[in-house]
């Protein structure tokens, strides 16, 4: 898809603020600082529409980006940031869960994990939880440019094993720096749009 028109349409602090439109939704989930905003910016060819931050736990809202009036990219709050209070983490968790369960427009979840590290317990729980509820998921292994080429296949296997992925489940390595993986991700998004 050629992307020319994108806007941050809704910044939602609670479920009553979710859009009423029936556009399909693609959700971006993952730990704080895993690169969700960088992935969104890369996919829509913008430098800073989705705000990137070096401060984990910055995104506390669910942000809906209208892409060409054809779909929403939905940026979910990052999980797993230790400096946020337990109570706040629980609020975010139930907020995200409410979103996932109440949006029939949600057609695909991109779960981002850092390719350099073994997936955390929270990554594994999130992946298995989404599978349990039957959500279509693609794992995006971010920050691929930080690895040597010789390390990539080992780290892909490590991520797959850490999430207990089956062979037919999709993982796409991605780099916001080199744009590797961008076309493959768009191919999957276009397939989702045409369903």
N, C-alpha and C positions, 0 to 999 in steps of 0.2 A: 504494500500500500504506500502511495505517496502521501506524505504528511505535510500539510501546509497550515492547517487551522487546528490549534490546540489551545484550550484554556482551562485554568483551574476554576472549575464551576462551583464546587461545593467543598467547604471545609467543615467537617461534621464532628461535633463534640459529643453528640448523642444520637440515638437511632431516629428520633423525630426529625432530624435534619438531613436524613438520607434523601437523594434525589427521587422524584416521583416518576421520572422518565423510564421508559421500558428499554432503553439502549442496553445492549449486552455489557457485562462487566468482566474485566480481567483484573484479578487481585494480585498484588505484589506483597509477599509475606517474607519474613526473615528476621534474624537477630538485628539489634541496633548496630548500625555502621557496617552492614554487610554489602551495601551498595545499591539499595532499592532506588533511591533518587537518581543515582548515576545511570542505572539501567534505563529508567523512564526517560531521562534526558537524552540518552543515546538513541533510544527507539524513536523519539519524536524529533530528532535532529535539533535539539535546543541545548544551549549551554547551561541554563539555570532556571528553567521553568519550575522543575521540581527542586526544592532547596536541598542542597547537600550540606552536611554538617560534620565537623570533626568531634562534635559533642554527642556521644551516644545517648539515646533516650529523648532526643529533641522532638521527634514527631509524636505528638500525643493525640492527634486527631486522625480521622480517616479522611483522606483527601481524594476527591473525585476529579480527574482530568478528562474533559470531553475531547475526544480525538475524532476530528472530522465529522462530528455528529453521527458517528457510526458505532462508537463504543466508549465506555469509560475505562481508563486506567485507574485502579483504586489502590492507593498507597496506604497500607495498613501500618499501625504503630509497630516499631521494632520491639522484639521481646528479648529478655535475657540480660537486661542492664542492671548490674548489681547496686548502683548508687540510687536507684529509685526505691521508695519505700515498698514494703510487702503489700500494703493496702492498695497503693497505686498500681502495682503490678497486677493485682487481682482485678481491679477495676478495668484496666486495659484488656486483660484476658477475657472478662465477661463481655466487654464492648466488642472485641473482635469476634467472639463466639456469636453474639447477637447478629452482627453483620453477616457472618457466614451462613447462619441458619435462616435468616429472614429475607434473603435476596434471591428470588428465583431467576433474576437476570444474570447471576454469577455463573459464568460458563467455564472459567478456567482459573486455576491458581498457579502462579509462578512462585515457587518456594526457593529463595536464594540462600545459598550456603557458601562460605569462604572455602575455595578449593585448596587453600594452603593447610587447612586444619581438619582433623577428624571432626565430623559433626557432633555438636553438643547433645546432651541428653534432651534439651528443649527442642533442638532441630529434629531429633528422632521422634520425640513425642508428637510434635506438630505434624510431621509427615504421616505418621501412623494414624493419628486422629483424623486427618483429612481423608486418608484412604478409607478408614472405617466408615466415614459418612458418605463415601462415594463421590467425592469431589474430583474432577479431572485435574491432575497436577503435572506440572513439568518442573523438574529441579534445574535451577540455573546455578552453575558453579562459578562464582565471581572471582575477580582479581587474578585471572589466569596469567596476565602479563608479569606477575610477581614470581612465576615459576620458570625454571629453565625448561626448554623443550623436552629434554630427556626425563624430566620429572612428571610430565603431565599425565601419562597413562597410569602411573602408580597412584597419583593423587585422585584421579577419577575413580579408580577401583576402591580407594580408601573411603571416598564419599559414598559410593554405592553401598559398600559394606556397612558403613556407619549408620546409614538410613534403612538398612535391610531392604534395598531395592531389588526387584526381580529384573531379569534380563530385558523384558519387554517394556519396562518403565523408562521414561525418557529423561536423560540428563544432557544439558547443553552447556559446555564450557563457554565462559564469556569474559571479555575484557572491555571495560569502558575506555581504556587508553587506546588499544589497537582496533577496537570495534569488532573483534573476532566474536562470532556467535550471533551478531545482530541479524544477519539475513536469515539464519536458521530459525531464530526466535520469531521473526516476522512471518516466516512461512507457516509456523504453527498457529500464529494469531490469525492469519488469513484463512486457514482451514477452519478455525473456530468460528470466524465470522460467517463462513459459507454454510455452516451446519443448519 
